[in-house]
Amino acid sequence: MIEMRRTQLGFGDGLIAEEVGDLRESWMIHADAVLADEDIVAAVYEALAKRHPKSRCRGRRGAPAEMVLRLLVLKHIRNWSYAVLEREVRANLVYRDFTRVGGGKMPDAKTMGRWGVALGPAVLKQVHERMVKIALEKGVTRGQRMRVDTTVVETDVHHPTDSTLLGDGVRVLTRMMKKITKIAGAVGTKLRDRSRSVKFRLLEIGRVARAKGSIDQDKLKRRYGQLLDATSRVVGQAKRFSAEISQGVKRARSVLEQLALEGLRQELDLMALRVRQVMKQTRARIFRGNTRSQGKLLSLFEPSTEVIRKGKAGKPNEFGKMVKLQEAENQIITGYEVYARRPYDSDLLVAAIETHQALLGRAPRLVAADAAFYSAKNEAAAKAKGVKRVCIPNRSSKSPERKREQRKRWFRDGQKWRTGCEGRISVVKRRHGLDRCRYKGSVGMDRWVGLGVIADNVVNISRAMEKQATP
């Protein structure tokens, strides 16, 4: 049974609150008020109530929505794993008080992981929008200025090469076929494990690729041909295993094991399809020199991963998803978006202004962004929406009037303020883990970014409220 808040406090809860009152970090005091908002807690409660049809009224009493929210926010404020979150809150009275665990039993890491899945991207968007409204109501931000930038949040994948992707495919397919053999027994097609020979081919390719001087292309092609041949045989064997499960040749003794066998068959078909795509793109690159094959995969486990080039000298290629962050005064992130396919930055400015208007009830007086967001169309559209000063440099213009405009004091001040975007991106990556997403899939990416943004806003709103309260 799900509750919004704990209806009855224990003796230990009051004792903990009394003892740790002066030990809290400064931001925690005002964060309590933000996270106690009825609309925010209600949104989390509704999400948890949808996990099962009777969650509201039946079953044993579960963790209240307020505790779930605070634990997840604390996890992303500190950039902890669920296991570290469990250990730290269990051992720290300040964290127990802040998260409303109090003197009760701390939920385990697996339980908290299921809560994270229950709070989907739509719920997190709702929580984030309500926090922005709270910042507006408390006078933390007024919406007079807006700055916007994009960054890359990497997926949790190793550096992709054709050989390692093929090795991953062989390893996973072989592991699945071993599980099927364990359930169904030695009937039908016999499993032949080619993992050892594939490992040797990977080592040989690595030695050829790392050799001093120019790479011996003929030797590299021979090694890749052998690797592709072995991988093709493993994929063919996986196809036969799947067919035999469908035909009933490979079957389990019990109903539960048969369900497990069907699940393995579906996973086998999906992974074999992805491995065939990797084989296709490997042949295109190695034997035909085509590096832009259609439907190119960069990971078998995170197939939505894109290669994104942002012009960084230290990291020319990043593997993940493009994310837009926009801010108002006091470093409050008023909008974020994770894009399924990388857009042009210049296509994002007008939508960012509309998001600002919808959340803060007014058009910003000043909009600042880097040169990638500039276009004459964007500048005209922004002014049509009520923006007085569009502070976006045009690097390609040779017009003397434009150059004079960009040397004016207000323009230079706006660009100085814009550089705060770089600092905000650095902070959310270092402090809240937005450098690399640890959740799985595109939905996991949305959840990871959403929780990171919410955690950053909780800290910044609380610090701004503290400054307001200081005489």
N, C-alpha and C positions, 0 to 999 in steps of 0.2 A: 504494500500500500504506500502510495506516494503522498507526501505532505509538502506544503510550501515552506513551512518553518517548523522547528521543534516546538511542540505545544507545551511541553513540560521540561523545565531545566532541572538538573540534578544538583546535589550538594556540591560536587566537585566543580561544576561550571562556575558558580559564584565565587568559589575560593580561587580558581585560576584567574578569573577576570580581575579580582581585587589585587592579586599578587603581581600580575604582569602589566598593570596599567601604565606604569612609568617606564617599562622596558620596550614598548612598541617603537617601531621606526616611525618617523614623522609622517610619512605618507599614509600609514595605515589608519590613522585617526579619521581623516576625511574620506579615505577609501571605504570605510565602514558605511558612511552615509550614502555613497554612490551605489555600492553593491546591495544596500538594503532597499533600494527603490522597488516599489510594488510591481511596476510594469516589467522590470527586468526579471525579477524572481518569478512572476507569472509566466513569462515566455519560456523560462527553463522548466517550470512545472508542467506546462502543456506539452513540451517536447518529451519529458520523461513519462508522462501519462500515456503517450501513444505507443510505448514499447510493447504493451500487452493490452488487450481489450478491457480488462478489469483492474488495471493498475491503480485506479483512483480509490477503489473501495474494497479490494480483496487482497489476500496474501499477507505475509508478514510485513511489519513496518520497515520501510527502507530509509535510506538517507534522504533527508529533506532537500528540496530544490535549492535552498539558500546555501547549504553545505556543498552541494555538487558544484554550483557556480564558483564559490570561493576557492575550492580546491583546484579546479581547472585553471582559474585565473592565477593563483599562486604558482602553479606548475609553470606557466608561461612567463610570469614575471621573473622567476628565478632560472628559467630555461633548464628545468630538471626533467628526467624521465619519470615515469609513473613509479618505478621502484624507489628512486631517490625521494620522490615526494612522500611516499608512504613512510620511509625511514625518518625523514626530517620532521614531519609533522608529529609522528609518534613520540619523538624525543624532545620536542620543543614546545613549551607551554605557551609562548607567544603565538606560534603558528596554530596551536590548538584553539586558542581564543579567537584569533582572527578568522579562521575557517569555520567556526561554530562546531567543531568536533567536541570541544570542551573535555569533560572527563569521560566521555564515551569511548567506544572501541573505534579505532582508526580503520576505515575500509582498506582492503588490500589492493594491490596494484592492478590485478585483473579486473576487479569490479570497477575501478576508476577508468580503466581503458574502455569498458563498455559504456560508461557515461559519456565519454568523449565521442563515441560513435553516435550515440542518441542525439547529441546536440549537433544537428546538421548545419550546413552553410546558411540556410534561410533563417534559422533561429539566431545564429550568431550575427547575421546582418541586422536582425531586429534589435538584439541587445546593443550592438554598436550604435545604431541610429538613436536609440533611447539615451545612450551615454552622451552623444553629441548634443541632444536636446537639454540634458542636465547641465552640460557645460555652458550652453547658451543661457539657461535660466539663472545659473549662479554667477553670470557675468565673467566667466573665465574666457569666453570668446564672444566676439560680436559679429564676426563674419565680414569685416570690412576688407580683409586681405585674404588672398588665396595663393598658394604656391603648389605646384604639381610636378611630379617626376616619376620615372619608371625605373624598375630594377628587376633583377632576376632572382627568383627563389629556386635553388637547385633541388632536383629530386634526389632521393637517396640511392644513387646508382654509381657503379664504378666507371672509370673512363672507358667509353665504348670503342672497341676495335672489332673488326669483323671476326678475327680469330677467337677472341675471348667470348663474343656473343655465341659463336658456334659451340665453343666449349661449354658455356652455360646451358645451351639447349640440350646437348648430349647428356650432361650431368642430370638435368631435371627429368628428361624423358626416361633415362635409365632408372632413376630413383622411383618414378611412378610405376614403371613396369615391374620392378622388384616388389613393390607393395601389392600389385595385382597378382603376381605369382604367389605371394605369401597367403593371400586370401583364397584364390581359386585353385592353387596347387599346380602340379606339373602336367597340365592338360593343354592340348593345342600347341601353338607356337612356343618353342623353347626360347628363353631369354639368352641372348649372347651379349655379354658385357664388353663393350668396346671402349670403356672409359680410359683404360691404360694406354691403348694405342693413340687415342685422341690427345691424351696428355703429352705424349712424346711429340706428336705433330705440332702442338702449341709451343713446346720448348724449342723445336727446330725453327719455327717461324720467328720466334722471338730472337734467336741467335742470328738469323739472317738479317732481320730488320735492324738489329743493333750493331752489326758489323761495321768496322771502321772503313771509311771511304764510301764509294758509291755502292748502292744496294744491287746485288746480283738478281735482276728481275726474273731471269729464267729459273733460277733456283727457287725464288720466292713463289713463282707460279706453280712449280712442281709440288712444293710443300702444301700450298693451298689446295691444289687439285686432290692430293691425298686426304687432306682434312675434309674437304667437301664430299669425297667418296664415302668416307667413314660416317659422316653425319647423315648422308642420304640413306645409308643402310639402317641407321638407328631410327630415322623417321619412318622408313618403310616397315620396320618391325613394330613401331608404335601404331601404325595404321592397321596392321594385322591384328594386334592385340585388341584395338578398339572394335574391329569387325567381329572378332570372336566373342567379345562380351555382348554385343548386340544380338548375335545369332544364338547365344546361350551355350556356346562351347566352353567358355570360361564363366563359371557361375559359383556362387557362394553357397554355403550350407544353411545359413540363417537369413532371415529377412533383413536384419540390420547390416550384416556383412554385404548382402546384395545391394542395399542402398549405398553403402560405401564404395562398392565396385562401380556402380553407375556414376557416382560423383567423380571417381578417378578417371572413368572413361571420358567424361566431359572435359576434365582438366587436360587429359592427354590430347584430345582433339584440338583444344585451344592452343596448347603449347606447340603441338606439331605444326599448326598453321603459322604460328609466329616464326618457328625455326625455318620453315620453307621460305618465308619472306626474307629472313636473314641470308639464307643460301642464295636467293635470287639477287639481292643487292651485293653480296660478296662476288658473285660471278661477274656482275656488271662492272664493279670497280676494278677487280684484279685482271680480268681478261679482256675487257672492252674500254677500260679507262673512264667509265661513267660514274661520277661521284654523286649524282643527283637522281637516283632511281626513285620512282614513285612509291609512296607509302613506306619510306625508309624508317626502320626501327633503330632506336638507340639503346633500348633496353627491353629484354624479354619480360621483365617484371613490372616496369613502368612504361608501357607502350606509348603513352601520351607525351613523353619527354621530347622536348625540342632542343636543337642546338641554336643558341642565341649569341650573336656577336655584338658587343656593346662598345668595341673599340678600346678595351683595356689592354695595356701593354703586358701586365702581369698575368692576366687571364683572358686571352683572346677569345676562347670558346667557353661558354657556360651551358650546362645541360640541365634544363628545368623549364619553368614557365615564367612568362612576363607578368609582372604585377605593377599596378599603378597605385601610388599613394598621393593623396592631396591633403594639405593642411590649412588651418587658419591660425589665428593668433595663439600664443602660448603653446605652440607645438602640438596642438590638438589635431589628430588625424580625422578629418571629416568624411573621407571616402576612400575606399580601396576596391580594387577589382583584380581578379585573376583571369587571364585571357586564355581561352582554349588554343588559339593560334595567335602568334605574335602580330599585333597591328603596328602601323606607323604611328609614331608619337603625335604627329600633326593631326591625326584623326581622333584624338582623345580629348582635346582641349574644350570643345563646345559641350561635350557630355559632362566633363568635370564641372563646368560652370553651372550647368543645369542641376547636377547633384548638390552643389553648394546652395543654390537657390531653394531647392526642395527641403533641405535639412535646416537651413538657418533663416529662411524666410526673406532673403534679400540677395541681390547680386553683389558680389564683392566690388569694392571701389578700385582695388588694384589686383591685377592678376600677374603673377611672375612665373616664368618657366625658362628652360634653356632653349637654345636655338633650334633643336629638333622639333619643337612644338610650333614653330613659326610658319605661317602662310598668310598671305594677304586676305584670303577668305576667312581664316580664323580670327584675324584682327578685326575685320569688319563685323563678323558675327558676335564677337565678344562686346564690342561697343554697342551693337544693336540690343544686346541684353542688359545694358545699363552699366557696363564696366567703364569707368572713367579713364583709367590708365592701364594700358596693356604693356607690360614690361617684359617683352620677349624679343631678344636680339635677332636681327636679320643679317647673317654673316655674308650673304652673297650680294647684298645690295651695294651698288656703286653710287647711289644717289647722294649728293651733298646734303640735301634736306634730311634724309634718313640718318646719315652719320651725325649731323648736328643734334637730331632728336635723341640719339642714343648716348650723346655726351652730356645731356642735361642732368642736373643733380638728382631729380626724382627718379630718372631711369637708372642711374648708377646706384642710388640707394635701394631701389627695388631689386636690382640684381644682387646686391650684397645680401639682402634678406633672403633671396632665392637660394643662395648657397646653403642655407639651413636645411634644405631638403636632403643634401648630401649627408649632413650630420645626422638627420633623423633616420635615414636609411641605414647608416652605419650603426646607430644605436639599436634599432629593431633587429638587426642581424646579429650583433654581438650579445646584446642583453636578452633578447627574446627569441633567438633561434631562427630567425627568418633567413639565415644564410643557407640552410638546408632543411627541407621538409622531411620529417620522420614518419608521417602518416602515409598510407598507401592510396594510390589512385588519384584521380582528378578531384573527387569529393574530399579526400583526405587533404589535398593541397589547399582547397578552399577553407577547410576547418583549421588547418595549421596557420594560415595567414590571418584568418579572422580572429582566432584566439590571441595571436601575437599582437595584433593591432589593438584589441580590447585591453590586453595587459598593459601596453604602453600608454593608452589613454587613461586607464585607472591611475597610474603613477603620476602622469602629467596633470590631470585634473586635480588630483589630491594636493600636489605641490603648489599649484596655482591658488587653490582655496586656502592653503596654509599661509601663503604670502598675503592674501587679502585679509586674513584674520589677524596677522601680525600688526600691532599698532605702529 
